[in-house]
C-alpha cells in the first residue's frame, strides 16, 4: 500500500528525475502478450519526451528510460498500475491498485497524476468483528492494510459449578439460577468488549479523519457497537451485517471492494446534490473557483475527473487564471502556459483545501455547471451573498 511517508518524500527527490505512470492492468489482454502495451507506451512516450529535451539532458534521460524498461521486463507488474521515479541517485517503484493514465515526464518529480489519484480515492476505515477478535484495516486505492488485531477472550465465570446445585454469594441456588448468573456474566463481558471497540473506533477516526468507516460483523454485534459510538461518528459508520470471521484475506478483499465502491458512488452523488442545491456560500465554474481558491476563500473543492483547461501562471507571484495575457496583471512579470491538470492539486495543497474528484452521474451534473465548484469558508458567506457565478 502507498504509504504517507513515501508520498511526502517524493517532492524531495533530486532532479532530474524520470517520472513514469503506466497502466499495467493484466485484466486487459494487451498487457498479457509478449510485448505488453505498457512497454510499447513507455517507448513511444519516451521518444516524444526526448524530442522536447535540451541536447545535454538526452543521454541521462535515455539511461533512466532503459533502466525502467529493463526492470519492467525482468519484474512484470502484477498491479493495475505502477509509478516509477528514476534518477541518477534515486529509484522508487510504486505498484498501485488504481486506474492510471500512461505518462512520461523528465525534470522535477511530476506528482500531478498521483495527487489526482489521492483526491479521487479517499481512505476508509474497516473494522471486522466476531466473537474472538476485532480487526482494523485501512482500505485505500483498492488495497487493504491491517493495522491492528485485538483478541477477545471470554473470562471464566466466577461460578465454578454448573451442576444440579451451585452457590452464588454463599446462597444455595438452583441449576437454572446458576445458568442465569453465568449468562449475565457473559453478557457483561461482551458489553465491555463492545464499548472497547467503540472507543478504539472513535480514537482511530479522530487521528485518521476518515470520510467514512465500515463496521462488519454479526448483526447483534455491529448494532451493539454502533450504539456505543457518539452520534456524530455514528453517522459516518456504515454497518455491514454478516459473519466474515472465517473468510480468507483474499476473499475478504473481494467482498469489501464492491461495498466500498458502491458507498463511494453514493457519497459523491450526495456531495454534488448538496453543492448544486445550495444557494449561498458557493461558487461554480473554473474561473470563479480558481480566483476564490487563490484568495484563500475556499474550504472544500469538487471537480470532475479528467477536467482540464489551458491556463497562464506567473513565474513570480504564481497567480493562475485562464486569461491569455502573457504579462501578469498583478506583478508585471512574464506568464507561462500550464494546464489545470498540472496545477490544481498543487493549489489545493498550498491553500489546504480538501478536494473531491467525481465521475459518473455525479460528474455529469457538475460538468453542466462548469466542471468545478466549491464551498466558501464561513467568513466569506455573508460577503458573497447571492452573487453566484455560473460558467
Secondary structure, 3 states (H helix, E strand, C coil): CCCHHHHHHHCCCCCCEEEEEEECCCCCHHHCCCCCHHHHHHHHHHHHHHHHCCHHHHHHHHHHHHHHHHHHHHCCCCCCEEEEEEECCEEEEEEECCCCCCEEEEECCCCHHHHHHHHHCCCEEEEEECCCEEEEEEEECCEEEEEEEEECCCCCCCCCCCCCEEEECCEEEEHHHHHHHHHHHHHHHHHHHHHHHHHHHHHHHHHHCCCCEEEEECHHHHHHHHHHCCHHHHCCEEEEECCCCCCCHHHHHHHHHHHHHHHHHHHHHHHHHHHHHCCCCEEECHHHHHHHHHCCCEEEEEEECCCCCEEEEECCCCCEECCCCCECCCCCCEEEEEEHHHHHHHHHHHCCCEEEEECHHHHHHHHCCCCEEEEECHHHHHHHCCCCCCC
